[in-house]
Amino acid sequence: MKNYDVVVIGGGPTGLVLAGLLSRAGVRVFVAERRLHRGDRPKAVVLHAPTLELLDSFGLLDDVYARSIPLERFTFRVSGAGTYSAEMTGMDTFLDGYRNMPQPILEGLLEKYALEFGAQTEHGVSYLSHEATDTGITVRFEGHEDIRCSYLIGSDGPRSAVRESLGISMTGRSLTSSYLLVEGIQRELVGRDEVGIYVGEAGMVTMMPIPGDQVLVAGPAVSGLVLERGVDLPWSRIAEAIETLGFGSRLRLADAVRTSQYSVDLRIADRLVAGNVVLAGDAAHLNTPAGGQGLNLGIGDAFALAWRILLALNNGDSSVLSGYDEERRSYAEKVVKTTFLAPFIERIRATDDTTGTAVQQELDGLALSWSQLYPGDENWNGAHYELTAGARVPTALRTTGGPVPFLPLSDRVDGSTLVLFDDGKPVNNADANANDFDDAVAETLASEPSIPPVREVHRLPRPTHGRVTAPANARGILVRPDRRVARVLGAQPPKAPTAPAASPSDQARPDAHPSTTQKKWDPR
């Protein structure tokens, strides 16, 4: 029986990003993918700035740009209520805008990267069950021999077999409307740089471009169009129904490549961690497909999980995974709330503001949240973003003259970064033992067992203008490998006591379950 450090069930973007990050750090990873072939359906296509930055750190950005098309805005066209657009540019990153690229192409690039660093992937292999003991986990497959591992990751999609085997429920609701998806060729090449949301009296659809002069048209079934699962409707019938939305030639296709239907769930797993078994991606949370939120949220899961898995392997203590559970469930809740568009559309219809200012301001804030560069709170207005604990540290700060560099990219998950604020010229990659911080700060860092040790120190100008700022009394910030602020360091930080060593009885066992009761998510 072969042994690996980590077994990943599911070779989609989430699982492959996790495999790439871990194998790059020297972790032995096995990825089992049920599908024998990826197929050619575009599936999720929208790549946000944080994902693009990660792909850039992998050295894949040129390939992505060559095989994708740029998006610059979201545009809502609401019959009888006007047109509103939110720009995807002007954010705190060098990689402005989004990119649309079919998911199978992305998966191919990610798998190649993981393989280059030693990950093992197998297609046509299905997870059957697992057994956890004090000494590890045995995973059983159909189409492959059993494997032993220290950690098992379930990134196997909405109908996750790993989640089912753990007996973990998902809390939330299913939308009552059936959804349609049409891949087709535009009759008129309009809106090739935007995600267009078209809202008529009879229903709503979204149109977004993909490479090859094609588009995806998706949305709830419009009035008079009844969808039954497993029954394919002819394109002519769907075209007639879309025509009733009243947007004329903008939504007309010269040809439909294929049509399909699906349902939409707004659900989050009641817990993401069970001992040494972890859920990620669609196995952990489901939301509307608007703007590729699920794809990018799953990749964020992988980044947040990779450094924790590595730290747990190095320290022999899986308790660090509890932070992943709480953090990613909370973030998934925010994404679900900000991407469910029905309430926002109703506010557009109901507004009595003839200038449209209030609607535009709300849309601008939503668009920033959708980028996953910023907090994601539904009430955030987009005006101010402080680098407090949990905040994402940008690669660049947006100024009136364009983006200026801030914290550089990295694909390393084995070390944290200390950022020291300085009003002078930035000095990057200083020695981690330099005398730029006093003994109190050094002791605080040394006694922080829940994040990787500091590998880099960057002295950077204090951000005081623009959208991103630092707390006024902050001397610096401690940044996790996934670019989240772990701690804000004040001018004279208190000396932290040394954490006592955990006894063997305190160590998390592979089959252990969290002792605390998880609060279930209420989607209302």
C-alpha positions in Angstrom: 0.0 0.0 0.0 1.4 3.4 -1.0 1.7 6.2 1.5 1.2 9.9 0.8 1.1 12.9 3.1 -2.1 14.2 1.5 -4.8 12.6 -0.6 -7.1 15.0 -2.6 -10.4 13.7 -3.8 -11.4 15.8 -6.8 -9.2 17.1 -9.6 -11.1 20.4 -10.3 -9.5 23.8 -9.8 -9.7 23.7 -6.0 -8.0 20.3 -5.6 -5.4 21.0 -8.3 -4.4 24.4 -6.8 -4.0 22.7 -3.4 -1.9 19.9 -4.9 0.3 22.5 -6.7 0.9 24.6 -3.5 1.7 21.6 -1.4 3.8 19.7 -3.9 5.8 22.9 -4.5 6.6 22.8 -0.7 7.7 19.2 -0.9 4.5 17.5 0.3 3.7 14.1 -1.2 0.2 14.6 -2.8 -2.1 12.1 -4.6 -5.1 13.5 -6.5 -7.9 11.2 -7.5 -10.3 12.4 -10.2 -13.5 10.5 -10.9 -13.8 11.8 -14.5 -11.7 9.9 -17.1 -11.8 13.0 -19.4 -12.4 16.6 -18.6 -14.8 17.2 -21.6 -15.2 20.5 -23.3 -18.0 22.2 -21.4 -16.8 25.6 -20.3 -18.4 25.3 -16.8 -17.1 28.1 -14.5 -15.2 30.6 -16.6 -14.6 33.9 -14.6 -11.1 34.3 -13.0 -10.9 37.1 -10.4 -7.8 39.1 -9.5 -6.7 37.0 -6.5 -6.8 33.9 -8.7 -4.9 35.6 -11.5 -2.3 36.7 -9.0 -1.9 33.1 -7.7 -1.6 31.9 -11.3 1.0 34.6 -11.9 3.0 33.3 -9.0 2.7 29.8 -10.6 4.2 31.2 -13.8 1.0 30.5 -15.7 -0.3 34.0 -16.4 1.0 34.2 -20.0 -0.8 31.0 -20.8 -3.9 32.2 -19.1 -3.9 35.5 -21.0 -3.3 33.8 -24.3 -6.3 31.5 -23.8 -8.8 33.8 -22.2 -10.5 37.1 -22.9 -10.6 40.2 -20.7 -13.7 41.5 -18.9 -13.9 45.1 -17.7 -17.3 45.6 -16.2 -20.6 44.2 -15.0 -23.6 45.9 -16.7 -27.2 45.6 -15.4 -29.9 46.3 -18.1 -33.2 46.5 -16.3 -36.3 47.0 -18.4 -38.0 50.2 -17.3 -35.4 51.0 -14.7 -32.3 51.9 -16.7 -28.7 50.7 -17.2 -26.0 50.5 -14.5 -22.4 49.5 -14.9 -19.7 48.7 -12.3 -16.1 48.7 -13.5 -13.8 45.7 -12.6 -10.8 47.9 -13.1 -9.1 50.4 -10.7 -8.7 48.0 -7.9 -5.7 47.4 -5.6 -3.8 45.0 -7.9 -1.6 45.1 -11.0 -4.0 42.6 -12.7 -6.9 44.8 -13.5 -10.2 43.3 -14.6 -11.3 39.7 -14.8 -10.5 37.0 -17.4 -12.9 34.5 -18.9 -11.4 31.1 -19.7 -13.2 27.7 -19.9 -12.6 25.6 -16.8 -11.1 22.5 -18.6 -8.3 24.7 -20.0 -7.6 26.0 -16.5 -7.6 22.5 -15.0 -5.1 21.4 -17.6 -2.7 24.2 -16.7 -3.0 23.6 -13.0 -2.5 19.8 -13.3 0.7 20.4 -15.3 2.0 22.7 -12.6 1.3 20.2 -9.9 2.9 17.3 -11.8 6.0 19.4 -12.3 6.6 19.5 -8.6 5.9 15.8 -8.0 2.2 15.5 -7.3 0.6 12.3 -8.6 -2.8 12.5 -10.4 -5.1 9.7 -11.5 -8.2 10.0 -13.7 -11.1 7.5 -13.7 -10.6 6.8 -10.0 -13.5 7.1 -7.6 -13.4 7.5 -3.8 -15.3 4.8 -2.0 -14.6 5.2 1.7 -11.9 5.9 4.3 -10.9 4.7 7.7 -9.1 7.0 10.2 -7.0 5.7 13.1 -4.4 7.2 15.4 -1.7 6.4 12.9 -3.3 7.7 9.7 -6.1 7.4 7.2 -6.7 4.5 4.7 -8.5 5.6 1.6 -10.3 3.0 -0.6 -11.0 3.6 -4.3 -12.8 2.1 -7.2 -10.2 1.7 -10.0 -7.1 2.0 -7.8 -5.4 0.3 -4.9 -5.9 1.6 -1.3 -3.7 4.5 -0.1 -2.5 5.6 3.3 -2.2 9.2 4.1 -2.0 11.7 7.0 -4.7 14.1 5.6 -7.7 13.6 3.3 -9.2 16.5 1.4 -12.7 16.3 -0.1 -12.8 18.8 -3.0 -15.2 16.5 -5.0 -17.9 18.9 -5.8 -21.6 19.6 -4.8 -22.4 15.9 -4.4 -19.3 15.2 -2.4 -18.8 11.6 -1.5 -16.3 12.6 1.2 -18.8 14.9 2.8 -21.5 12.2 2.7 -19.2 9.7 4.2 -18.5 12.1 7.1 -22.3 12.6 7.7 -21.9 16.3 7.3 -25.1 18.2 6.3 -25.4 21.4 4.3 -27.5 24.2 5.6 -29.3 26.6 3.3 -31.9 26.4 0.6 -32.5 25.7 -3.1 -33.8 28.3 -5.5 -37.2 27.3 -6.8 -36.5 28.4 -10.4 -34.9 26.1 -12.9 -31.8 27.6 -14.6 -30.8 27.3 -18.2 -27.4 27.5 -19.8 -26.8 28.0 -23.5 -23.4 28.0 -25.2 -23.7 29.8 -28.5 -22.3 32.1 -31.2 -23.4 35.7 -31.1 -25.2 37.2 -34.0 -23.8 40.6 -33.2 -20.5 40.9 -31.4 -21.6 43.2 -28.6 -20.7 43.3 -25.0 -17.5 41.3 -25.5 -15.8 43.1 -22.6 -18.6 42.7 -20.0 -20.8 40.4 -18.0 -24.2 41.6 -19.0 -27.2 41.0 -16.8 -30.5 41.5 -18.6 -33.7 41.8 -16.5 -37.1 42.0 -18.2 -40.6 41.6 -17.0 -40.6 37.9 -18.0 -37.3 36.9 -16.3 -33.6 37.4 -16.2 -30.5 36.1 -18.0 -26.8 36.7 -17.9 -24.6 36.9 -21.0 -20.9 36.6 -20.8 -18.3 36.1 -23.6 -15.9 33.2 -23.9 -13.1 32.7 -26.4 -14.0 31.9 -30.0 -16.6 34.6 -30.4 -18.9 32.4 -28.3 -21.1 33.4 -25.3 -22.7 31.8 -22.3 -26.3 32.7 -21.7 -27.5 31.6 -18.3 -30.2 32.4 -15.8 -33.6 31.5 -14.3 -36.1 30.0 -16.6 -38.1 32.9 -18.1 -41.9 33.1 -18.1 -43.6 30.4 -20.1 -40.4 28.2 -20.4 -40.8 25.1 -18.3 -37.7 23.1 -17.7 -37.7 19.5 -16.6 -34.6 17.7 -15.4 -33.2 15.4 -18.1 -35.4 16.8 -20.9 -33.6 18.9 -23.5 -35.5 21.7 -25.0 -34.8 22.8 -28.6 -32.9 26.0 -29.1 -35.7 27.5 -31.0 -38.0 27.3 -28.0 -35.4 28.8 -25.7 -34.7 31.6 -28.2 -38.4 32.5 -28.3 -38.5 32.7 -24.5 -35.4 34.8 -24.3 -36.9 37.2 -26.9 -39.7 38.0 -24.5 -37.2 39.7 -22.2 -37.3 42.6 -24.7 -33.6 43.2 -25.4 -33.7 42.5 -29.1 -30.5 41.7 -31.0 -28.2 41.9 -28.0 -29.4 38.5 -26.8 -29.9 36.8 -30.2 -27.5 34.0 -31.2 -26.6 32.8 -34.7 -26.3 29.3 -33.4 -26.5 27.3 -30.2 -23.6 24.9 -29.6 -25.4 23.2 -26.7 -28.1 23.8 -24.1 -28.5 22.4 -20.6 -30.3 23.1 -17.4 -29.3 23.1 -13.7 -30.6 24.0 -10.2 -29.0 26.5 -7.9 -28.4 25.9 -4.2 -27.3 28.4 -1.5 -25.8 26.0 1.1 -22.8 25.8 3.3 -21.5 22.6 5.0 -22.2 22.6 8.8 -18.5 22.0 9.4 -15.5 21.7 7.1 -13.1 19.8 9.3 -13.5 16.4 10.9 -10.2 15.3 12.4 -7.7 15.1 9.6 -10.4 15.2 6.9 -11.2 18.6 5.3 -13.8 19.8 2.8 -13.0 22.5 0.2 -14.6 24.1 -2.8 -18.1 23.1 -3.9 -17.9 20.2 -1.4 -17.9 22.9 1.3 -20.2 25.6 -0.1 -22.7 26.2 -2.9 -23.8 29.6 -4.2 -25.2 31.1 -7.4 -22.9 30.8 -10.4 -22.9 34.6 -10.9 -19.5 35.9 -11.8 -17.6 32.8 -11.1 -17.8 33.2 -7.3 -17.8 29.5 -6.6 -14.7 28.8 -8.7 -12.6 31.6 -7.1 -13.9 31.0 -3.6 -12.7 27.3 -3.9 -9.3 28.4 -5.0 -9.2 30.7 -2.0 -10.1 27.7 0.1 -7.0 25.9 -1.3 -4.7 28.8 -0.5 -6.1 29.1 3.0 -5.8 25.3 3.5 -2.3 24.6 2.0 -0.2 26.4 4.6 -2.3 25.0 7.4 -1.8 21.4 6.1 1.9 22.0 5.8 2.2 23.4 9.3 0.2 20.5 10.7 2.5 18.0 8.9 5.6 19.8 10.2 4.3 20.2 13.8 2.4 16.9 14.1 -0.7 18.8 15.3 -3.9 19.2 13.2 -5.5 21.7 15.6 -4.5 24.6 13.2 -7.2 23.3 10.9 -9.9 24.7 13.2 -9.1 28.2 12.0 -9.8 27.1 8.4 -13.2 25.8 9.3 -14.4 29.0 11.0 -12.8 31.4 8.5 -13.8 29.8 5.3 -17.4 29.2 6.4 -17.7 32.8 7.4 -16.3 34.0 4.1 -18.6 31.6 2.2 -21.6 33.2 4.0 -20.5 36.6 2.8 -20.1 35.5 -0.8 -23.6 33.8 -0.8 -25.2 37.0 0.5 -23.4 39.4 -1.9 -23.9 37.3 -5.1 -27.7 36.5 -4.7 -28.8 39.3 -7.0 -32.6 39.1 -6.6 -32.8 41.6 -3.7 -30.5 44.1 -5.5 -32.6 43.9 -8.7 -35.8 44.5 -6.7 -34.1 47.6 -5.2 -33.3 48.8 -8.7 -37.0 48.4 -9.7 -38.3 50.1 -6.6 -36.0 53.1 -6.4 -37.5 56.5 -6.7 -34.1 58.1 -7.1 -34.2 59.5 -10.7 -30.5 60.1 -10.7 -29.7 56.5 -9.9 -26.9 57.6 -7.5 -27.9 55.3 -4.6 -28.2 52.2 -6.9 -24.9 53.0 -8.5 -23.1 53.4 -5.2 -24.5 50.0 -4.0 -23.4 48.3 -7.3 -19.9 49.8 -7.0 -19.6 48.3 -3.5 -20.9 45.0 -4.6 -18.5 44.8 -7.5 -15.6 45.4 -5.2 -16.8 42.6 -2.9 -17.3 40.3 -5.9 -13.6 40.7 -6.8 -12.7 38.8 -3.6 -9.9 41.3 -3.1 -11.8 43.0 -0.3 -13.9 42.1 2.8 -17.0 40.9 1.0 -19.4 42.3 3.6 -22.8 43.1 2.1 -22.9 46.5 3.7 -19.4 47.6 2.8 -19.4 50.7 0.7 -16.0 50.2 -0.9 -14.5 53.5 0.4 -12.1 52.3 3.0 -10.2 49.0 3.7 -8.0 48.8 6.7 -5.3 46.2 7.1 -6.6 44.7 10.3 -6.5 41.0 11.3 -8.0 38.8 8.5 -7.7 41.5 5.8 -6.1 40.5 2.5 -2.8 42.3 1.8 -2.7 43.7 -1.8 0.1 43.3 -4.3 -0.3 46.9 -5.3 -2.0 50.1 -4.0 -4.2 52.0 -6.4 -3.3 55.7 -6.8 -4.5 58.4 -9.1 -1.4 57.7 -11.2 -2.1 53.9 -11.3 -1.0 51.0 -9.2 2.2 51.1 -7.2 3.9 48.0 -5.8 3.1 46.8 -2.3 3.7 43.2 -1.1 5.1 41.0 -3.9 3.6 37.7 -5.0 4.7 34.4 -3.7 3.6 30.8 -4.1 5.4 29.6 -0.9 3.3 28.3 1.9 6.1 27.4 4.3 6.6 30.8 5.8 4.9 34.0 6.9 6.0 37.5 6.1 6.7 40.5 8.3 5.8 43.9 6.9 7.4 46.8 8.7 5.9 50.2 7.8 8.4 52.9 6.9 7.9 56.3 5.4 11.2 56.0 3.5 12.3 53.9 0.6 11.1 50.3 0.8 13.8 47.7 1.5 12.5 44.2 0.6 13.7 40.7 1.5 15.7 41.9 4.5 17.1 39.2 6.7 14.4 37.7 9.0 16.7 38.2 12.0 17.5 41.8 11.3 17.3 44.4 14.1 14.5 46.3 12.4 12.1 45.2 15.2 12.7 45.0 18.9 12.9 42.1 21.2 9.2 42.3 22.2 8.1 41.9 18.5 10.6 39.1 18.0 9.2 37.3 21.0 5.7 37.8 19.9 6.5 36.3 16.5 8.4 33.4 18.0 5.5 32.4 20.2 2.9 32.4 17.4 2.3 28.7 16.9 -0.7 29.0 14.7 1.1 30.3 11.6 4.3 29.4 9.8 7.6 31.0 10.9 8.7 34.3 9.4 10.7 33.7 6.3 10.8 37.2 4.8 10.8 40.8 6.1 9.6 43.7 3.9 10.0 47.3 4.8 7.2 49.1 2.9 5.8 52.6 3.0 2.8 52.9 5.3 -0.4 53.0 3.2 -2.2 56.2 4.2 -4.0 57.3 1.1 -6.4 55.7 -1.3 -8.7 52.8 -0.4 -6.2 50.7 1.6 -4.8 52.0 4.9 -3.0 50.7 7.9 -4.1 51.1 11.5 -2.8 54.4 12.8 -0.8 52.9 15.7 0.5 49.9 13.7 4.3 49.4 13.4 3.8 46.5 11.0 1.7 43.5 10.2 2.4 39.8 10.3 1.1 38.2 7.0 0.2 34.6 6.5 1.2 32.7 3.3 -2.3 33.3 1.9 -1.8 37.0 2.2 -4.1 37.5 5.1 -3.1 39.6 8.1 -2.4 37.3 11.1 -1.6 40.1 13.5 -1.2 43.9 13.7 2.0 44.9 15.5 1.7 48.0 17.6 4.5 50.5 18.5 5.2 48.5 21.7 3.6 45.1 21.4 3.1 43.2 24.6 5.4 40.2 25.2 3.4 37.1 24.6 3.8 34.1 26.9 5.4 31.1 25.4 2.7 28.6 24.5 2.8 25.4 26.5 3.6 22.2 24.6 0.5 20.1 23.9 0.4 16.8 25.6 -0.2 13.6 23.5 -3.8 13.5 24.8 -4.3 17.0 23.5 -3.1 16.2 20.0 -5.9 16.0 17.4 -6.4 12.4 16.2 -7.1 11.6 12.6 -10.6 10.4 13.6 -11.3 13.1 16.1 -14.2 15.5 15.8 -14.2 19.1 16.9 -15.4 19.3 20.6 -17.1 22.6 20.1 -20.6 23.0 18.7 -20.6 24.6 15.2 -23.2 27.4 14.7 -25.2 26.6 11.7 -25.5 29.2 8.9 -28.9 30.8 8.5 -29.3 31.9 4.8 -32.3 34.1 5.5 
